[in-house]
Amino acid sequence: MDQQERQAMTVPLSLAIKEHVIPQLLNHTSPEPADIGLAKRQSEILAKACLSLNAQEIEAIVLNMLGQGLGMENLFLRAIPNAARLFHDWWAEDDIDFVNVTQASYRLQELVYSLSADFVLSGPKCGGLSNYSAMLVNTPNSQHSLGLLILSQYFKRYGWHILGSTTWREPDMMITVQSSHIDLIGISVSDEKQFAYLKQLIANLRKKSLNPGLLVMVGGPMLPKHGALCEWLGADFACLHADQAQLMAMQQVEQARHRMGKSSDSAVFK
Protein backbone atom coordinates (compact mmCIF):
# COMPACT_ATOMS: atom_id res chain seq x y z
CA MET A 1 0.00 0.00 0.00
CA ASP A 2 1.61 3.29 -1.13
CA GLN A 3 1.51 6.61 0.72
CA GLN A 4 -1.37 8.02 -1.30
CA GLU A 5 -3.55 5.00 -0.58
CA ARG A 6 -2.74 5.16 3.13
CA GLN A 7 -3.78 8.79 3.27
CA ALA A 8 -7.00 7.94 1.44
CA MET A 9 -8.16 5.61 4.18
CA THR A 10 -10.33 7.12 6.88
CA VAL A 11 -8.49 8.31 9.99
CA PRO A 12 -10.45 6.26 12.56
CA LEU A 13 -9.95 3.04 10.62
CA SER A 14 -6.29 3.75 9.89
CA LEU A 15 -5.63 4.29 13.58
CA ALA A 16 -7.54 1.14 14.47
CA ILE A 17 -5.50 -0.93 12.04
CA LYS A 18 -2.20 0.65 13.09
CA GLU A 19 -2.73 0.66 16.84
CA HIS A 20 -4.78 -2.49 17.38
CA VAL A 21 -5.23 -4.92 14.51
CA ILE A 22 -1.68 -5.09 13.15
CA PRO A 23 -0.08 -5.49 16.61
CA GLN A 24 -2.56 -8.27 17.41
CA LEU A 25 -1.82 -9.96 14.10
CA LEU A 26 1.89 -9.80 14.85
CA ASN A 27 1.29 -11.24 18.30
CA HIS A 28 -0.79 -14.06 16.89
CA THR A 29 1.21 -14.86 13.77
CA SER A 30 4.82 -14.49 14.90
CA PRO A 31 5.33 -17.44 17.23
CA GLU A 32 8.56 -18.09 19.05
CA PRO A 33 11.06 -20.36 17.27
CA ALA A 34 10.57 -23.00 19.95
CA ASP A 35 6.86 -23.11 19.13
CA ILE A 36 7.64 -23.53 15.42
CA GLY A 37 9.96 -26.43 16.22
CA LEU A 38 7.33 -28.00 18.43
CA ALA A 39 4.78 -27.71 15.63
CA LYS A 40 7.14 -29.44 13.19
CA ARG A 41 7.88 -32.30 15.57
CA GLN A 42 4.27 -32.82 16.47
CA SER A 43 3.10 -32.63 12.86
CA GLU A 44 4.49 -36.12 12.37
CA ILE A 45 2.73 -37.38 15.50
CA LEU A 46 -0.53 -35.90 14.22
CA ALA A 47 -0.05 -37.32 10.72
CA LYS A 48 0.61 -40.83 12.04
CA ALA A 49 -2.39 -40.57 14.36
CA CYS A 50 -4.66 -39.69 11.44
CA LEU A 51 -3.51 -42.80 9.61
CA SER A 52 -4.48 -45.22 12.35
CA LEU A 53 -6.73 -43.69 15.03
CA ASN A 54 -10.34 -42.56 15.24
CA ALA A 55 -11.55 -38.97 15.63
CA GLN A 56 -11.80 -39.05 19.44
CA GLU A 57 -8.31 -40.50 19.84
CA ILE A 58 -6.86 -37.92 17.44
CA GLU A 59 -8.54 -35.07 19.29
CA ALA A 60 -7.19 -36.38 22.60
CA ILE A 61 -3.66 -36.34 21.17
CA VAL A 62 -4.14 -32.78 19.89
CA LEU A 63 -5.46 -31.59 23.24
CA ASN A 64 -2.35 -33.05 24.82
CA MET A 65 -0.22 -31.13 22.32
CA LEU A 66 -2.01 -27.92 23.22
CA GLY A 67 -1.41 -28.67 26.89
CA GLN A 68 2.32 -29.06 26.17
CA GLY A 69 2.52 -25.56 24.68
CA LEU A 70 1.52 -25.89 21.03
CA GLY A 71 -0.59 -22.79 20.44
CA MET A 72 -3.95 -23.01 18.71
CA GLU A 73 -2.71 -20.81 15.88
CA ASN A 74 0.38 -22.95 15.35
CA LEU A 75 -1.88 -25.99 15.28
CA PHE A 76 -4.08 -24.55 12.52
CA LEU A 77 -1.44 -22.73 10.48
CA ARG A 78 1.50 -25.11 10.84
CA ALA A 79 0.92 -28.50 12.45
CA ILE A 80 -2.22 -29.44 10.50
CA PRO A 81 -0.96 -28.25 7.07
CA ASN A 82 2.42 -29.90 7.71
CA ALA A 83 0.67 -33.15 8.56
CA ALA A 84 -1.25 -32.97 5.27
CA ARG A 85 2.01 -32.45 3.37
CA LEU A 86 3.51 -35.49 5.11
CA PHE A 87 0.67 -37.65 3.74
CA HIS A 88 1.65 -36.71 0.20
CA ASP A 89 5.38 -37.16 0.92
CA TRP A 90 4.77 -40.64 2.31
CA TRP A 91 2.55 -41.46 -0.65
CA ALA A 92 5.25 -40.32 -3.10
CA GLU A 93 7.69 -42.59 -1.26
CA ASP A 94 5.20 -45.51 -1.47
CA ASP A 95 4.97 -45.74 2.30
CA ILE A 96 1.17 -45.33 2.16
CA ASP A 97 -1.40 -45.64 -0.60
CA PHE A 98 -3.98 -43.20 -1.97
CA VAL A 99 -6.73 -44.62 0.21
CA ASN A 100 -4.61 -43.89 3.29
CA VAL A 101 -4.05 -40.31 2.09
CA THR A 102 -7.76 -39.80 1.49
CA GLN A 103 -8.84 -41.20 4.85
CA ALA A 104 -6.16 -39.38 6.82
CA SER A 105 -6.92 -36.08 5.08
CA TYR A 106 -10.59 -36.50 5.92
CA ARG A 107 -9.68 -37.03 9.59
CA LEU A 108 -7.66 -33.80 9.52
CA GLN A 109 -10.69 -31.96 8.18
CA GLU A 110 -12.84 -33.49 10.92
CA LEU A 111 -10.31 -32.21 13.45
CA VAL A 112 -10.49 -28.68 12.03
CA TYR A 113 -14.28 -28.71 12.23
CA SER A 114 -14.16 -30.09 15.77
CA LEU A 115 -11.79 -27.37 17.01
CA SER A 116 -13.04 -24.51 14.82
CA ALA A 117 -15.15 -22.87 17.53
CA ASP A 118 -12.22 -22.83 19.97
CA PHE A 119 -9.93 -21.48 17.26
CA VAL A 120 -12.30 -18.70 16.22
CA LEU A 121 -13.13 -17.66 19.78
CA SER A 122 -9.46 -17.63 20.82
CA GLY A 123 -8.69 -14.88 18.31
CA PRO A 124 -8.59 -11.11 18.80
CA LYS A 125 -11.84 -9.33 19.65
CA CYS A 126 -12.50 -7.65 16.32
CA GLY A 127 -16.28 -7.52 16.23
CA GLY A 128 -16.18 -4.45 14.00
CA LEU A 129 -15.08 -6.58 11.07
CA SER A 130 -18.46 -8.33 10.98
CA ASN A 131 -19.49 -6.04 8.13
CA TYR A 132 -16.88 -7.69 5.90
CA SER A 133 -18.05 -10.59 3.73
CA ALA A 134 -16.08 -13.08 1.67
CA MET A 135 -16.93 -16.01 -0.56
CA LEU A 136 -14.14 -18.60 -0.42
CA VAL A 137 -14.22 -21.36 -3.02
CA ASN A 138 -12.11 -24.08 -4.57
CA THR A 139 -11.67 -24.67 -8.25
CA PRO A 140 -14.20 -27.23 -9.56
CA ASN A 141 -13.40 -30.86 -8.70
CA SER A 142 -10.50 -29.81 -6.50
CA GLN A 143 -9.17 -32.29 -3.97
CA HIS A 144 -7.36 -29.55 -2.00
CA SER A 145 -10.07 -28.47 0.42
CA LEU A 146 -8.14 -28.47 3.71
CA GLY A 147 -6.27 -25.23 2.98
CA LEU A 148 -9.47 -23.40 2.08
CA LEU A 149 -11.16 -24.73 5.21
CA ILE A 150 -8.34 -23.39 7.41
CA LEU A 151 -8.44 -20.08 5.53
CA SER A 152 -12.17 -19.72 6.18
CA GLN A 153 -11.69 -20.38 9.89
CA TYR A 154 -8.95 -17.76 10.06
CA PHE A 155 -11.15 -15.14 8.40
CA LYS A 156 -13.98 -16.00 10.79
CA ARG A 157 -11.54 -15.52 13.66
CA TYR A 158 -11.30 -11.88 12.66
CA GLY A 159 -15.04 -11.39 12.34
CA TRP A 160 -15.60 -11.91 8.61
CA HIS A 161 -18.91 -13.26 7.37
CA ILE A 162 -17.92 -16.24 5.23
CA LEU A 163 -19.88 -17.81 2.41
CA GLY A 164 -18.45 -20.80 0.64
CA SER A 165 -18.31 -24.50 0.05
CA THR A 166 -15.80 -26.90 -1.41
CA THR A 167 -18.54 -28.05 -3.81
CA TRP A 168 -19.89 -24.72 -5.04
CA ARG A 169 -20.70 -24.57 -8.75
CA GLU A 170 -20.54 -21.55 -11.02
CA PRO A 171 -24.36 -21.01 -11.08
CA ASP A 172 -24.39 -20.91 -7.27
CA MET A 173 -21.60 -18.35 -7.25
CA MET A 174 -23.37 -16.16 -9.80
CA ILE A 175 -26.60 -16.16 -7.81
CA THR A 176 -24.72 -15.27 -4.63
CA VAL A 177 -22.82 -12.29 -6.07
CA GLN A 178 -26.01 -11.02 -7.70
CA SER A 179 -28.11 -11.26 -4.55
CA SER A 180 -25.63 -10.42 -1.76
CA HIS A 181 -23.05 -7.70 -1.23
CA ILE A 182 -19.78 -9.65 -1.31
CA ASP A 183 -16.58 -7.73 -0.56
CA LEU A 184 -14.14 -10.46 -1.53
CA ILE A 185 -14.00 -13.69 -3.49
CA GLY A 186 -11.11 -15.97 -2.59
CA ILE A 187 -10.29 -18.77 -5.02
CA SER A 188 -7.91 -21.62 -4.26
CA VAL A 189 -6.25 -22.58 -7.55
CA SER A 190 -5.06 -26.16 -7.77
CA ASP A 191 -5.29 -27.19 -11.44
CA GLU A 192 -3.34 -25.67 -14.35
CA LYS A 193 -5.92 -26.99 -16.81
CA GLN A 194 -8.52 -24.64 -15.33
CA PHE A 195 -6.60 -21.36 -15.70
CA ALA A 196 -8.53 -20.26 -18.81
CA TYR A 197 -11.84 -21.21 -17.21
CA LEU A 198 -11.00 -19.32 -14.01
CA LYS A 199 -10.03 -16.21 -15.95
CA GLN A 200 -13.45 -16.17 -17.59
CA LEU A 201 -15.18 -17.05 -14.32
CA ILE A 202 -13.59 -14.10 -12.51
CA ALA A 203 -14.59 -11.74 -15.34
CA ASN A 204 -18.18 -13.04 -15.25
CA LEU A 205 -18.40 -12.71 -11.46
CA ARG A 206 -17.30 -9.08 -11.69
CA LYS A 207 -19.95 -8.36 -14.33
CA LYS A 208 -22.73 -9.95 -12.28
CA SER A 209 -21.67 -8.66 -8.87
CA LEU A 210 -24.02 -6.49 -6.86
CA ASN A 211 -20.87 -4.85 -5.50
CA PRO A 212 -19.05 -2.85 -8.21
CA GLY A 213 -15.98 -2.83 -5.97
CA LEU A 214 -15.78 -6.63 -5.72
CA LEU A 215 -12.24 -7.88 -5.05
CA VAL A 216 -10.77 -11.23 -6.07
CA MET A 217 -7.95 -12.96 -4.20
CA VAL A 218 -6.20 -16.09 -5.47
CA GLY A 219 -4.13 -18.63 -3.59
CA GLY A 220 -3.58 -22.35 -3.50
CA PRO A 221 -0.92 -24.82 -4.64
CA MET A 222 -0.54 -23.37 -8.15
CA LEU A 223 0.48 -19.92 -6.93
CA PRO A 224 4.16 -20.70 -6.12
CA LYS A 225 4.58 -22.30 -9.55
CA HIS A 226 3.16 -19.37 -11.51
CA GLY A 227 4.37 -15.99 -10.31
CA ALA A 228 2.15 -14.02 -12.71
CA LEU A 229 -0.98 -16.07 -12.05
CA CYS A 230 -2.80 -13.26 -10.26
CA GLU A 231 -2.37 -10.82 -13.14
CA TRP A 232 -3.14 -13.42 -15.79
CA LEU A 233 -6.40 -14.48 -14.14
CA GLY A 234 -7.48 -10.88 -13.61
CA ALA A 235 -7.47 -11.11 -9.81
CA ASP A 236 -6.67 -8.17 -7.54
CA PHE A 237 -4.08 -9.79 -5.28
CA ALA A 238 -2.64 -13.14 -4.28
CA CYS A 239 -1.54 -14.68 -1.00
CA LEU A 240 -0.49 -18.13 0.19
CA HIS A 241 -0.77 -17.77 3.96
CA ALA A 242 -4.05 -17.49 5.85
CA ASP A 243 -2.85 -14.97 8.42
CA GLN A 244 -1.35 -12.63 5.82
CA ALA A 245 -4.34 -13.07 3.51
CA GLN A 246 -6.75 -11.80 6.15
CA LEU A 247 -4.80 -8.61 6.75
CA MET A 248 -4.26 -8.00 3.04
CA ALA A 249 -7.95 -8.59 2.38
CA MET A 250 -8.98 -6.17 5.12
CA GLN A 251 -6.73 -3.44 3.73
CA GLN A 252 -7.81 -4.04 0.14
CA VAL A 253 -11.51 -3.97 1.02
CA GLU A 254 -11.14 -0.72 2.94
CA GLN A 255 -9.35 0.89 0.00
CA ALA A 256 -12.06 -0.33 -2.38
CA ARG A 257 -14.80 1.00 -0.10
CA HIS A 258 -13.10 4.37 0.09
CA ARG A 259 -12.87 4.56 -3.70
CA MET A 260 -16.60 3.78 -3.86
CA GLY A 261 -17.32 6.50 -1.32
CA LYS A 262 -17.96 4.11 1.53
CA SER A 263 -15.89 3.52 4.63
CA SER A 264 -16.05 1.46 7.80
CA ASP A 265 -16.08 4.30 10.31
CA SER A 266 -18.57 2.27 12.30
CA ALA A 267 -16.04 -0.53 12.80
CA VAL A 268 -15.25 -1.17 16.46
CA PHE A 269 -12.02 -2.92 17.41
CA LYS A 270 -12.00 -4.40 20.88
C-alpha positions as CSV (number, residue, x, y, z in Angstrom):
1,M,0.0,0.0,0.0
2,D,1.6,3.3,-1.1
3,Q,1.5,6.6,0.7
4,Q,-1.4,8.0,-1.3
5,E,-3.5,5.0,-0.6
6,R,-2.7,5.2,3.1
7,Q,-3.8,8.8,3.3
8,A,-7.0,7.9,1.4
9,M,-8.2,5.6,4.2
10,T,-10.3,7.1,6.9
11,V,-8.5,8.3,10.0
12,P,-10.4,6.3,12.6
13,L,-10.0,3.0,10.6
14,S,-6.3,3.7,9.9
15,L,-5.6,4.3,13.6
16,A,-7.5,1.1,14.5
17,I,-5.5,-0.9,12.0
18,K,-2.2,0.6,13.1
19,E,-2.7,0.7,16.8
20,H,-4.8,-2.5,17.4
21,V,-5.2,-4.9,14.5
22,I,-1.7,-5.1,13.2
23,P,-0.1,-5.5,16.6
24,Q,-2.6,-8.3,17.4
25,L,-1.8,-10.0,14.1
26,L,1.9,-9.8,14.9
27,N,1.3,-11.2,18.3
28,H,-0.8,-14.1,16.9
29,T,1.2,-14.9,13.8
30,S,4.8,-14.5,14.9
31,P,5.3,-17.4,17.2
32,E,8.6,-18.1,19.1
33,P,11.1,-20.4,17.3
34,A,10.6,-23.0,19.9
35,D,6.9,-23.1,19.1
36,I,7.6,-23.5,15.4
37,G,10.0,-26.4,16.2
38,L,7.3,-28.0,18.4
39,A,4.8,-27.7,15.6
40,K,7.1,-29.4,13.2
41,R,7.9,-32.3,15.6
42,Q,4.3,-32.8,16.5
43,S,3.1,-32.6,12.9
44,E,4.5,-36.1,12.4
45,I,2.7,-37.4,15.5
46,L,-0.5,-35.9,14.2
47,A,-0.1,-37.3,10.7
48,K,0.6,-40.8,12.0
49,A,-2.4,-40.6,14.4
50,C,-4.7,-39.7,11.4
51,L,-3.5,-42.8,9.6
52,S,-4.5,-45.2,12.3
53,L,-6.7,-43.7,15.0
54,N,-10.3,-42.6,15.2
55,A,-11.6,-39.0,15.6
56,Q,-11.8,-39.1,19.4
57,E,-8.3,-40.5,19.8
58,I,-6.9,-37.9,17.4
59,E,-8.5,-35.1,19.3
60,A,-7.2,-36.4,22.6
61,I,-3.7,-36.3,21.2
62,V,-4.1,-32.8,19.9
63,L,-5.5,-31.6,23.2
64,N,-2.3,-33.1,24.8
65,M,-0.2,-31.1,22.3
66,L,-2.0,-27.9,23.2
67,G,-1.4,-28.7,26.9
68,Q,2.3,-29.1,26.2
69,G,2.5,-25.6,24.7
70,L,1.5,-25.9,21.0
71,G,-0.6,-22.8,20.4
72,M,-4.0,-23.0,18.7
73,E,-2.7,-20.8,15.9
74,N,0.4,-22.9,15.3
75,L,-1.9,-26.0,15.3
76,F,-4.1,-24.6,12.5
77,L,-1.4,-22.7,10.5
78,R,1.5,-25.1,10.8
79,A,0.9,-28.5,12.4
80,I,-2.2,-29.4,10.5
81,P,-1.0,-28.2,7.1
82,N,2.4,-29.9,7.7
83,A,0.7,-33.2,8.6
84,A,-1.2,-33.0,5.3
85,R,2.0,-32.5,3.4
86,L,3.5,-35.5,5.1
87,F,0.7,-37.7,3.7
88,H,1.7,-36.7,0.2
89,D,5.4,-37.2,0.9
90,W,4.8,-40.6,2.3
91,W,2.5,-41.5,-0.7
92,A,5.3,-40.3,-3.1
93,E,7.7,-42.6,-1.3
94,D,5.2,-45.5,-1.5
95,D,5.0,-45.7,2.3
96,I,1.2,-45.3,2.2
97,D,-1.4,-45.6,-0.6
98,F,-4.0,-43.2,-2.0
99,V,-6.7,-44.6,0.2
100,N,-4.6,-43.9,3.3
101,V,-4.0,-40.3,2.1
102,T,-7.8,-39.8,1.5
103,Q,-8.8,-41.2,4.9
104,A,-6.2,-39.4,6.8
105,S,-6.9,-36.1,5.1
106,Y,-10.6,-36.5,5.9
107,R,-9.7,-37.0,9.6
108,L,-7.7,-33.8,9.5
109,Q,-10.7,-32.0,8.2
110,E,-12.8,-33.5,10.9
111,L,-10.3,-32.2,13.5
112,V,-10.5,-28.7,12.0
113,Y,-14.3,-28.7,12.2
114,S,-14.2,-30.1,15.8
115,L,-11.8,-27.4,17.0
116,S,-13.0,-24.5,14.8
117,A,-15.2,-22.9,17.5
118,D,-12.2,-22.8,20.0
119,F,-9.9,-21.5,17.3
120,V,-12.3,-18.7,16.2
121,L,-13.1,-17.7,19.8
122,S,-9.5,-17.6,20.8
123,G,-8.7,-14.9,18.3
124,P,-8.6,-11.1,18.8
125,K,-11.8,-9.3,19.7
126,C,-12.5,-7.6,16.3
127,G,-16.3,-7.5,16.2
128,G,-16.2,-4.4,14.0
129,L,-15.1,-6.6,11.1
130,S,-18.5,-8.3,11.0
131,N,-19.5,-6.0,8.1
132,Y,-16.9,-7.7,5.9
133,S,-18.1,-10.6,3.7
134,A,-16.1,-13.1,1.7
135,M,-16.9,-16.0,-0.6
136,L,-14.1,-18.6,-0.4
137,V,-14.2,-21.4,-3.0
138,N,-12.1,-24.1,-4.6
139,T,-11.7,-24.7,-8.3
140,P,-14.2,-27.2,-9.6
141,N,-13.4,-30.9,-8.7
142,S,-10.5,-29.8,-6.5
143,Q,-9.2,-32.3,-4.0
144,H,-7.4,-29.6,-2.0
145,S,-10.1,-28.5,0.4
146,L,-8.1,-28.5,3.7
147,G,-6.3,-25.2,3.0
148,L,-9.5,-23.4,2.1
149,L,-11.2,-24.7,5.2
150,I,-8.3,-23.4,7.4
151,L,-8.4,-20.1,5.5
152,S,-12.2,-19.7,6.2
153,Q,-11.7,-20.4,9.9
154,Y,-8.9,-17.8,10.1
155,F,-11.2,-15.1,8.4
156,K,-14.0,-16.0,10.8
157,R,-11.5,-15.5,13.7
158,Y,-11.3,-11.9,12.7
159,G,-15.0,-11.4,12.3
160,W,-15.6,-11.9,8.6
161,H,-18.9,-13.3,7.4
162,I,-17.9,-16.2,5.2
163,L,-19.9,-17.8,2.4
164,G,-18.4,-20.8,0.6
165,S,-18.3,-24.5,0.1
166,T,-15.8,-26.9,-1.4
167,T,-18.5,-28.1,-3.8
168,W,-19.9,-24.7,-5.0
169,R,-20.7,-24.6,-8.8
170,E,-20.5,-21.5,-11.0
171,P,-24.4,-21.0,-11.1
172,D,-24.4,-20.9,-7.3
173,M,-21.6,-18.3,-7.3
174,M,-23.4,-16.2,-9.8
175,I,-26.6,-16.2,-7.8
176,T,-24.7,-15.3,-4.6
177,V,-22.8,-12.3,-6.1
178,Q,-26.0,-11.0,-7.7
179,S,-28.1,-11.3,-4.6
180,S,-25.6,-10.4,-1.8
181,H,-23.1,-7.7,-1.2
182,I,-19.8,-9.6,-1.3
183,D,-16.6,-7.7,-0.6
184,L,-14.1,-10.5,-1.5
185,I,-14.0,-13.7,-3.5
186,G,-11.1,-16.0,-2.6
187,I,-10.3,-18.8,-5.0
188,S,-7.9,-21.6,-4.3
189,V,-6.3,-22.6,-7.6
190,S,-5.1,-26.2,-7.8
191,D,-5.3,-27.2,-11.4
192,E,-3.3,-25.7,-14.4
193,K,-5.9,-27.0,-16.8
194,Q,-8.5,-24.6,-15.3
195,F,-6.6,-21.4,-15.7
196,A,-8.5,-20.3,-18.8
197,Y,-11.8,-21.2,-17.2
198,L,-11.0,-19.3,-14.0
199,K,-10.0,-16.2,-15.9
200,Q,-13.5,-16.2,-17.6
201,L,-15.2,-17.0,-14.3
202,I,-13.6,-14.1,-12.5
203,A,-14.6,-11.7,-15.3
204,N,-18.2,-13.0,-15.2
205,L,-18.4,-12.7,-11.5
206,R,-17.3,-9.1,-11.7
207,K,-20.0,-8.4,-14.3
208,K,-22.7,-9.9,-12.3
209,S,-21.7,-8.7,-8.9
210,L,-24.0,-6.5,-6.9
211,N,-20.9,-4.9,-5.5
212,P,-19.1,-2.8,-8.2
213,G,-16.0,-2.8,-6.0
214,L,-15.8,-6.6,-5.7
215,L,-12.2,-7.9,-5.0
216,V,-10.8,-11.2,-6.1
217,M,-7.9,-13.0,-4.2
218,V,-6.2,-16.1,-5.5
219,G,-4.1,-18.6,-3.6
220,G,-3.6,-22.4,-3.5
221,P,-0.9,-24.8,-4.6
222,M,-0.5,-23.4,-8.2
223,L,0.5,-19.9,-6.9
224,P,4.2,-20.7,-6.1
225,K,4.6,-22.3,-9.5
226,H,3.2,-19.4,-11.5
227,G,4.4,-16.0,-10.3
228,A,2.1,-14.0,-12.7
229,L,-1.0,-16.1,-12.0
230,C,-2.8,-13.3,-10.3
231,E,-2.4,-10.8,-13.1
232,W,-3.1,-13.4,-15.8
233,L,-6.4,-14.5,-14.1
234,G,-7.5,-10.9,-13.6
235,A,-7.5,-11.1,-9.8
236,D,-6.7,-8.2,-7.5
237,F,-4.1,-9.8,-5.3
238,A,-2.6,-13.1,-4.3
239,C,-1.5,-14.7,-1.0
240,L,-0.5,-18.1,0.2
241,H,-0.8,-17.8,4.0
242,A,-4.1,-17.5,5.8
243,D,-2.9,-15.0,8.4
244,Q,-1.3,-12.6,5.8
245,A,-4.3,-13.1,3.5
246,Q,-6.8,-11.8,6.2
247,L,-4.8,-8.6,6.8
248,M,-4.3,-8.0,3.0
249,A,-7.9,-8.6,2.4
250,M,-9.0,-6.2,5.1
251,Q,-6.7,-3.4,3.7
252,Q,-7.8,-4.0,0.1
253,V,-11.5,-4.0,1.0
254,E,-11.1,-0.7,2.9
255,Q,-9.4,0.9,0.0
256,A,-12.1,-0.3,-2.4
257,R,-14.8,1.0,-0.1
258,H,-13.1,4.4,0.1
259,R,-12.9,4.6,-3.7
260,M,-16.6,3.8,-3.9
261,G,-17.3,6.5,-1.3
262,K,-18.0,4.1,1.5
263,S,-15.9,3.5,4.6
264,S,-16.0,1.5,7.8
265,D,-16.1,4.3,10.3
266,S,-18.6,2.3,12.3
267,A,-16.0,-0.5,12.8
268,V,-15.2,-1.2,16.5
269,F,-12.0,-2.9,17.4
270,K,-12.0,-4.4,20.9
